[in-house]
């Protein structure tokens, strides 16, 4: 796998994982009891984005690593997918 391909795949995985990690531990301003004037009560009170970016990078690295091992060792091949969906080869 080329380095640029690996970087692109990692970026895509990272972006998907980011949207999965964003809701972790979020409490709205209404739940927290501290609503800032002019803001939506459902807005997060403490978003902790730096911590979520770290978690996103760690989880994306684990997912990418697992997928890379599957790809490099050919644990799942195209023929496996064709058999899975019932296509004759």
Secondary structure as the mmCIF struct_conf table of DSSP 4:
data_model
#
loop_
_struct_conf.conf_type_id
_struct_conf.id
_struct_conf.beg_label_comp_id
_struct_conf.beg_label_asym_id
_struct_conf.beg_label_seq_id
_struct_conf.end_label_comp_id
_struct_conf.end_label_asym_id
_struct_conf.end_label_seq_id
HELX_RH_AL_P HELX_RH_AL_P1 UNK A 3 UNK A 21
TURN_TY1_P TURN_TY1_P1 UNK A 22 UNK A 25
STRN STRN1 UNK A 28 UNK A 28
HELX_RH_AL_P HELX_RH_AL_P2 UNK A 29 UNK A 32
TURN_TY1_P TURN_TY1_P2 UNK A 33 UNK A 33
HELX_LH_PP_P HELX_LH_PP_P1 UNK A 35 UNK A 36
TURN_TY1_P TURN_TY1_P3 UNK A 37 UNK A 38
BEND BEND1 UNK A 39 UNK A 39
TURN_TY1_P TURN_TY1_P4 UNK A 41 UNK A 42
BEND BEND2 UNK A 43 UNK A 43
STRN STRN2 UNK A 44 UNK A 44
BEND BEND3 UNK A 45 UNK A 45
HELX_RH_AL_P HELX_RH_AL_P3 UNK A 49 UNK A 72
TURN_TY1_P TURN_TY1_P5 UNK A 73 UNK A 74
BEND BEND4 UNK A 75 UNK A 76
HELX_RH_AL_P HELX_RH_AL_P4 UNK A 78 UNK A 84
TURN_TY1_P TURN_TY1_P6 UNK A 85 UNK A 86
#
